[in-house]
Amino acid sequence: MSRRIVRWTRRATLRLDQIGDHILKDSPGAAGRVIARIVSAVDKLCEQPGMGRSGRIKGTRELVFADIPCIVAYRVTTSAVEVVTVMHGAQRWPDKL
């Protein structure tokens, strides 16, 4: 089977930017590291799309980080990993994505 591609939704890229901007206010160096950590982990989903847990919302999976308080919600298709959103672990989850 060929390698899946990663597709980021508009919502996911917006949320990633918001998270980076929020961290940037207090720690510019940490902002870059957190964003790089998230993007690197998402890139690994191309090879191992099942590494995240089953999502709270039907049809999604969640990539949870032990070292940062963020969760990436994504969907897997035969050809792609679609990043739906990135959320802070303390945020209230929506009913649907």
Contacts in CASP RR format, 6 or more apart in sequence:
PFRMAT RR
TARGET T0000
AUTHOR 0000-0000-0000
METHOD contacts of the structure
MODEL  1
MSRRIVRWTRRATLRLDQIGDHILKDSPGAAGRVIARIVSAVDKLCEQPG
MGRSGRIKGTRELVFADIPCIVAYRVTTSAVEVVTVMHGAQRWPDKL
2 79 0 8 1.000
3 46 0 8 1.000
3 47 0 8 1.000
4 45 0 8 1.000
4 46 0 8 1.000
4 49 0 8 1.000
4 76 0 8 1.000
4 77 0 8 1.000
4 78 0 8 1.000
4 79 0 8 1.000
4 80 0 8 1.000
4 81 0 8 1.000
5 46 0 8 1.000
5 79 0 8 1.000
5 80 0 8 1.000
5 81 0 8 1.000
6 42 0 8 1.000
6 43 0 8 1.000
6 45 0 8 1.000
6 46 0 8 1.000
6 80 0 8 1.000
6 81 0 8 1.000
6 83 0 8 1.000
7 80 0 8 1.000
7 81 0 8 1.000
7 82 0 8 1.000
7 83 0 8 1.000
8 16 0 8 1.000
8 82 0 8 1.000
8 83 0 8 1.000
9 82 0 8 1.000
9 83 0 8 1.000
9 84 0 8 1.000
9 85 0 8 1.000
11 84 0 8 1.000
11 85 0 8 1.000
12 72 0 8 1.000
12 83 0 8 1.000
12 84 0 8 1.000
12 85 0 8 1.000
12 86 0 8 1.000
15 85 0 8 1.000
15 86 0 8 1.000
15 87 0 8 1.000
16 35 0 8 1.000
16 38 0 8 1.000
16 39 0 8 1.000
16 86 0 8 1.000
19 34 0 8 1.000
19 35 0 8 1.000
19 38 0 8 1.000
19 70 0 8 1.000
19 86 0 8 1.000
19 88 0 8 1.000
20 31 0 8 1.000
20 32 0 8 1.000
20 34 0 8 1.000
20 35 0 8 1.000
21 31 0 8 1.000
23 30 0 8 1.000
23 31 0 8 1.000
23 32 0 8 1.000
23 34 0 8 1.000
24 31 0 8 1.000
34 68 0 8 1.000
34 70 0 8 1.000
37 65 0 8 1.000
37 67 0 8 1.000
37 68 0 8 1.000
38 65 0 8 1.000
38 68 0 8 1.000
38 70 0 8 1.000
38 72 0 8 1.000
38 86 0 8 1.000
41 63 0 8 1.000
41 65 0 8 1.000
41 72 0 8 1.000
42 63 0 8 1.000
42 72 0 8 1.000
42 74 0 8 1.000
42 81 0 8 1.000
42 83 0 8 1.000
44 51 0 8 1.000
45 51 0 8 1.000
45 52 0 8 1.000
45 63 0 8 1.000
45 74 0 8 1.000
45 76 0 8 1.000
45 81 0 8 1.000
46 81 0 8 1.000
49 61 0 8 1.000
49 74 0 8 1.000
49 76 0 8 1.000
49 81 0 8 1.000
50 61 0 8 1.000
50 76 0 8 1.000
51 63 0 8 1.000
52 61 0 8 1.000
52 62 0 8 1.000
52 63 0 8 1.000
52 64 0 8 1.000
53 61 0 8 1.000
53 62 0 8 1.000
53 64 0 8 1.000
54 61 0 8 1.000
54 62 0 8 1.000
55 61 0 8 1.000
55 62 0 8 1.000
55 73 0 8 1.000
56 62 0 8 1.000
56 93 0 8 1.000
57 73 0 8 1.000
57 93 0 8 1.000
57 94 0 8 1.000
57 95 0 8 1.000
57 96 0 8 1.000
57 97 0 8 1.000
59 75 0 8 1.000
60 73 0 8 1.000
60 74 0 8 1.000
60 75 0 8 1.000
60 84 0 8 1.000
60 97 0 8 1.000
61 73 0 8 1.000
61 74 0 8 1.000
61 75 0 8 1.000
61 76 0 8 1.000
62 71 0 8 1.000
62 72 0 8 1.000
62 73 0 8 1.000
62 74 0 8 1.000
63 71 0 8 1.000
63 72 0 8 1.000
63 74 0 8 1.000
64 71 0 8 1.000
65 71 0 8 1.000
69 88 0 8 1.000
69 89 0 8 1.000
69 90 0 8 1.000
70 86 0 8 1.000
70 87 0 8 1.000
70 88 0 8 1.000
70 89 0 8 1.000
71 86 0 8 1.000
71 87 0 8 1.000
71 88 0 8 1.000
71 89 0 8 1.000
72 83 0 8 1.000
72 85 0 8 1.000
72 86 0 8 1.000
73 83 0 8 1.000
73 84 0 8 1.000
73 85 0 8 1.000
73 86 0 8 1.000
73 87 0 8 1.000
73 97 0 8 1.000
74 81 0 8 1.000
74 82 0 8 1.000
74 83 0 8 1.000
74 84 0 8 1.000
75 81 0 8 1.000
75 82 0 8 1.000
75 84 0 8 1.000
76 82 0 8 1.000
84 97 0 8 1.000
85 97 0 8 1.000
87 93 0 8 1.000
END
